[in-house]
Amino acid sequence: MIRSLLASVLLCLALPAAVVEGAEFRGGAFTPPRLAPDFTLRASDGSEFRLSQHRGKVIALGFGYTFCPDVCPTTLAELAQVRQRLGEAARGMQVVYVTVDPERDTVDRLRIYTAAFDKTFLGLTGTPEQLAEVRKAYGVSAQKQVVGGTSAAYLIHHSSSIYLIDPAGRLRVMLPFGTSIEDMAHDVKLLLRK
């Protein structure tokens, strides 16, 4: 009886801490945190990028493409502003943008595009099969839509959230498109401290 009572008291004491930790984030917290699905793709700097080899940094993982007319450039511009707000702490953050358009997004095009926002940003590409596996692992959708009368020829409707992965390699926060720069910076700062 005493053991049961003690176990109940300990459980009650532990619950508020978990709730408080999840409530700290302004984005959608993964509760409990889980290991981010690992993947290997080609990076815009010419190297091979393996997610698990970047432990120790907060990874801001997004999906998009260089011909995107609105959401992608907005997201990357906001992530650049987040890094500016972090100051010196920004060294602990890596922005990674996985293409949903391997037909047009070459390594060189991704390098030029991401560097226009911040020279530290990495664009990633691979075969259509590799990219489909990564999207599936993160629950990202991408659908090509042919658009007549435009220079783009086609657009891709895709998921636009940013995933924050902590230095231990765990998925911690999902930031939907439209999250304020202040809230994004707040959540990255929390992960840099943990």
C-alpha positions in Angstrom: 0.0 0.0 0.0 2.8 2.4 0.9 4.7 1.5 -2.3 1.6 2.2 -4.3 1.0 5.5 -2.6 4.7 6.5 -3.1 4.6 5.5 -6.8 1.4 7.7 -7.3 3.1 10.7 -5.6 6.2 10.3 -7.7 4.1 10.1 -10.9 2.2 13.2 -9.9 5.5 15.1 -9.3 6.9 14.0 -12.7 3.9 15.0 -14.7 4.0 18.7 -14.2 7.7 18.8 -15.3 6.8 17.1 -18.6 3.9 19.5 -19.2 6.0 22.5 -18.4 8.8 21.3 -20.7 6.3 20.8 -23.6 4.6 24.2 -22.8 7.9 26.1 -23.1 7.9 25.7 -26.9 5.8 28.0 -29.0 5.7 25.6 -31.9 4.1 22.2 -31.9 6.2 20.0 -29.5 6.9 16.4 -30.2 5.8 14.7 -27.0 7.7 12.6 -26.2 10.7 13.6 -28.4 11.7 10.9 -30.8 14.8 10.2 -32.8 14.7 12.1 -36.1 14.7 9.7 -39.1 18.2 9.5 -40.5 19.0 10.1 -44.2 21.9 10.8 -46.5 21.6 13.2 -49.4 23.9 15.3 -51.6 24.4 18.8 -50.2 24.7 22.1 -52.0 28.3 22.5 -50.9 29.1 19.3 -52.8 29.5 17.1 -49.8 27.4 14.1 -48.7 25.1 15.2 -45.9 24.1 12.6 -43.3 21.7 13.9 -40.6 23.1 11.8 -37.8 26.6 13.2 -38.4 25.3 16.7 -37.4 24.6 15.9 -33.8 25.6 18.7 -31.5 23.7 21.3 -33.5 20.0 22.3 -33.7 18.9 21.4 -37.2 16.1 23.4 -38.8 14.8 21.0 -41.5 12.5 22.2 -44.2 11.3 21.0 -47.6 10.8 23.2 -50.7 12.2 24.1 -54.1 14.0 26.9 -55.8 11.1 27.7 -58.3 8.6 28.2 -55.4 7.0 31.6 -55.9 6.1 32.4 -52.3 6.3 30.0 -49.3 9.9 28.8 -49.8 11.6 32.2 -50.2 9.5 33.5 -47.3 10.5 30.6 -45.0 14.2 30.9 -45.9 14.2 34.7 -45.4 12.6 34.2 -41.9 15.1 31.5 -41.0 17.9 33.9 -42.0 16.4 36.5 -39.6 16.2 33.9 -36.8 19.9 33.3 -37.2 20.5 37.1 -37.1 18.6 37.3 -33.8 20.6 34.4 -32.3 23.9 36.3 -32.8 26.9 34.2 -31.8 24.6 31.4 -30.8 23.7 30.9 -34.5 26.8 28.8 -34.9 24.9 26.1 -33.1 22.1 26.0 -35.7 22.1 24.5 -39.2 19.4 25.2 -41.7 18.8 22.3 -44.1 16.4 22.6 -47.0 15.5 19.4 -48.9 14.3 19.8 -52.4 10.9 18.5 -53.5 11.9 19.2 -57.2 15.0 17.1 -58.1 14.3 17.6 -61.8 15.2 21.3 -61.7 17.1 21.7 -58.3 20.7 20.8 -59.1 23.4 21.0 -56.6 24.6 24.3 -58.1 21.2 25.8 -58.3 20.5 24.9 -54.6 23.9 26.4 -53.6 23.2 29.7 -55.3 19.6 29.8 -54.0 20.2 29.0 -50.4 23.3 31.3 -50.2 21.2 34.2 -51.3 19.5 33.9 -47.9 22.4 32.8 -45.7 25.8 31.4 -46.8 25.5 28.7 -44.1 22.2 27.2 -45.4 22.5 23.8 -47.0 20.2 22.7 -49.8 19.9 18.9 -50.3 19.0 16.8 -53.3 19.2 13.2 -54.4 17.4 10.8 -56.6 13.6 11.0 -56.8 13.5 7.7 -54.8 15.8 8.9 -52.1 13.8 12.2 -51.7 10.5 10.3 -51.6 11.9 8.2 -48.8 12.9 11.2 -46.8 9.5 12.9 -47.3 7.7 9.7 -46.3 9.8 9.5 -43.1 8.8 13.0 -42.1 5.2 12.9 -43.3 5.8 15.5 -46.0 3.6 15.7 -49.1 4.6 17.0 -52.5 2.5 17.1 -55.6 3.4 18.4 -59.0 0.9 20.6 -60.8 1.4 21.7 -64.4 0.6 25.4 -64.9 0.2 26.6 -68.4 1.3 30.1 -69.5 4.0 30.5 -66.9 7.8 30.4 -67.1 7.9 27.8 -64.3 6.0 25.2 -66.4 4.9 23.5 -63.2 4.5 24.2 -59.5 4.8 21.8 -56.6 2.3 21.9 -53.7 4.1 20.7 -50.6 4.1 20.6 -46.9 5.7 23.8 -45.5 6.5 23.2 -41.8 10.0 23.4 -40.4 11.2 20.6 -38.1 13.5 21.5 -35.3 15.9 18.7 -34.3 17.8 19.0 -31.1 21.6 18.5 -30.6 20.9 14.9 -29.6 19.2 14.2 -32.9 15.6 14.2 -31.6 12.6 15.7 -33.3 11.4 18.4 -30.8 9.3 21.0 -32.5 7.3 21.5 -35.7 6.9 25.1 -36.8 4.1 25.6 -39.3 4.3 28.2 -42.1 3.3 31.5 -40.6 5.0 31.0 -37.3 6.5 34.4 -36.2 10.3 35.0 -36.3 10.1 35.7 -32.6 8.5 32.4 -31.8 11.0 30.5 -34.1 13.9 32.1 -32.5 12.5 31.4 -29.0 12.2 27.7 -29.7 15.7 27.5 -31.3 17.2 29.2 -28.2 15.5 26.7 -25.9 17.0 23.8 -27.9 20.4 25.4 -27.9 20.3 25.6 -24.0 19.2 22.0 -23.5 
